[in-house]
Amino acid sequence: MEFVLISQNEEETQKLAFLLGKTLFKGATIALNGSLGAGKTQFAKGIAKSLDVKEEISSPTFNILKCYFSGSMPFYHIDAYRLEDGNNIDIGLEEVINGDGITVVEWPNFIASLLENVLKIDIEILDDNTRKLTFSSNDKEYEKVLSSFKEEL
């Protein structure tokens, strides 16, 4: 299943992510693709908000993984950008991917070997504020999520 939405600004991107987050299940992994400044972290913020995460969400670029436990279930935020050389990916990320909470992965192509069943979201910059979001998955569980998400819109 695949469908496309257009977001007009950061707030709308976060709202879409919030609505999607409400339909996710324990163990869900979201793979966010997009260039620098596309809105991947804004999307992660919206999902965290849907889980009632209390902490401020920021890109874990230098940490690679940030874990948040204050919400309704654990929220794991991975930024794999620093793993671009393909080395050193054996740092325990597989323990949180498809684990006991919701995992959002920025730059998933750098750890593709760790990601099997994911909901893929491609974020494309159309102009300074506007983003094209393409949601896709061939997994039956994520197809159910996308169907529920579309009903919420």
C-alpha positions as CSV (number, residue, x, y, z in Angstrom):
1,M,0.0,0.0,0.0
2,E,1.2,3.5,-0.8
3,F,-0.3,6.9,-0.6
4,V,0.8,10.6,-0.6
5,L,0.0,13.6,1.6
6,I,1.1,17.2,1.3
7,S,2.1,19.1,4.4
8,Q,2.1,22.9,4.2
9,N,4.3,23.6,7.3
10,E,6.1,22.0,10.3
11,E,3.0,22.2,12.5
12,E,1.0,20.2,9.9
13,T,3.8,17.6,9.6
14,Q,3.8,17.2,13.3
15,K,0.0,16.9,13.3
16,L,0.1,14.2,10.6
17,A,2.7,12.3,12.6
18,F,0.6,12.7,15.8
19,L,-2.4,11.1,14.0
20,L,-0.2,8.3,12.6
21,G,1.2,7.7,16.0
22,K,-2.2,7.1,17.5
23,T,-2.6,4.1,15.1
24,L,0.8,2.5,15.7
25,F,1.3,-0.8,17.6
26,K,3.9,-1.9,20.1
27,G,7.0,-2.9,18.2
28,A,6.3,-0.6,15.2
29,T,9.3,0.8,13.4
30,I,9.0,3.9,11.1
31,A,11.8,4.5,8.5
32,L,12.0,8.2,7.7
33,N,13.8,9.0,4.4
34,G,14.5,12.6,3.3
35,S,17.3,15.1,2.8
36,L,18.7,17.4,5.4
37,G,16.0,19.8,6.6
38,A,13.1,17.7,5.1
39,G,11.3,17.4,8.4
40,K,12.2,14.0,9.7
41,T,12.8,15.2,13.2
42,Q,9.5,17.2,13.1
43,F,7.7,14.0,12.2
44,A,9.4,12.2,15.0
45,K,8.2,14.9,17.4
46,G,4.6,14.4,16.3
47,I,4.8,10.6,17.0
48,A,6.4,11.2,20.4
49,K,3.6,13.6,21.2
50,S,1.0,11.0,20.3
51,L,2.7,8.7,22.9
52,D,2.6,11.5,25.6
53,V,6.4,11.7,25.7
54,K,7.2,14.6,28.1
55,E,10.8,15.3,27.1
56,E,11.8,17.6,24.3
57,I,12.6,15.6,21.2
58,S,15.7,16.6,19.3
59,S,17.7,14.8,16.5
60,P,20.0,12.2,18.1
61,T,22.7,12.8,15.4
62,F,25.6,12.7,17.8
63,N,24.1,10.1,20.1
64,I,22.7,7.9,17.3
65,L,19.9,6.6,19.7
66,K,17.8,8.5,22.2
67,C,15.3,6.6,24.4
68,Y,12.3,8.2,26.0
69,F,10.3,6.3,28.7
70,S,7.9,9.0,30.0
71,G,5.1,8.3,27.6
72,S,2.4,5.6,27.2
73,M,5.1,3.2,25.8
74,P,8.8,3.5,25.1
75,F,9.8,5.8,22.2
76,Y,13.2,5.2,20.5
77,H,14.6,7.7,18.1
78,I,17.5,6.6,15.9
79,D,19.5,8.9,13.6
80,A,21.7,6.5,11.6
81,Y,23.5,9.3,9.6
82,R,26.8,8.8,11.4
83,L,26.7,5.1,10.5
84,E,26.9,5.9,6.8
85,D,30.1,3.9,6.2
86,G,28.2,0.7,7.1
87,N,30.7,-0.1,9.8
88,N,30.0,-0.1,13.5
89,I,26.2,-0.8,13.1
90,D,26.6,-3.6,15.7
91,I,25.9,-1.3,18.6
92,G,22.7,-2.8,19.9
93,L,20.1,-1.0,17.8
94,E,18.4,-4.3,17.0
95,E,17.3,-4.4,20.7
96,V,14.9,-1.5,20.2
97,I,13.9,-2.0,16.5
98,N,10.6,-3.8,16.5
99,G,11.0,-4.0,20.3
100,D,8.8,-3.0,23.2
101,G,7.9,0.5,22.0
102,I,7.8,2.6,18.9
103,T,11.0,3.2,17.0
104,V,11.6,6.0,14.5
105,V,14.7,5.8,12.3
106,E,16.1,8.7,10.4
107,W,18.5,7.8,7.6
108,P,17.4,4.2,7.6
109,N,19.4,3.4,4.5
110,F,22.5,3.3,6.6
111,I,21.2,0.5,8.7
112,A,19.0,-1.2,6.2
113,S,20.3,-4.7,7.2
114,L,18.6,-4.2,10.6
115,L,15.3,-3.1,9.2
116,E,12.9,-5.7,7.8
117,N,9.3,-4.9,8.5
118,V,8.9,-1.2,8.7
119,L,6.5,1.6,7.7
120,K,8.5,3.7,5.2
121,I,7.9,7.4,4.9
122,D,9.7,9.4,2.3
123,I,9.7,13.2,2.9
124,E,10.4,15.4,-0.1
125,I,11.0,19.1,0.1
126,L,8.7,20.9,-2.4
127,D,9.5,24.5,-1.2
128,D,10.6,26.2,2.0
129,N,7.5,25.0,3.9
130,T,5.8,22.4,1.8
131,R,6.6,18.7,2.0
132,K,5.4,15.7,0.1
133,L,5.1,12.6,2.4
134,T,4.8,9.2,0.7
135,F,3.7,6.4,3.1
136,S,4.4,2.8,2.0
137,S,4.6,-0.7,3.3
138,N,4.0,-4.2,2.0
139,D,3.5,-5.6,5.5
140,K,-0.1,-6.5,6.5
141,E,0.2,-4.9,10.0
142,Y,1.4,-1.6,8.5
143,E,-1.3,-1.7,5.8
144,K,-3.8,-1.9,8.7
145,V,-2.1,1.1,10.3
146,L,-2.2,3.1,7.1
147,S,-5.9,2.3,6.6
148,S,-6.7,3.5,10.1
149,F,-4.5,6.6,9.6
150,K,-6.3,7.5,6.4
151,E,-9.7,7.2,8.3
152,E,-8.3,9.7,10.9
153,L,-7.5,12.4,8.3
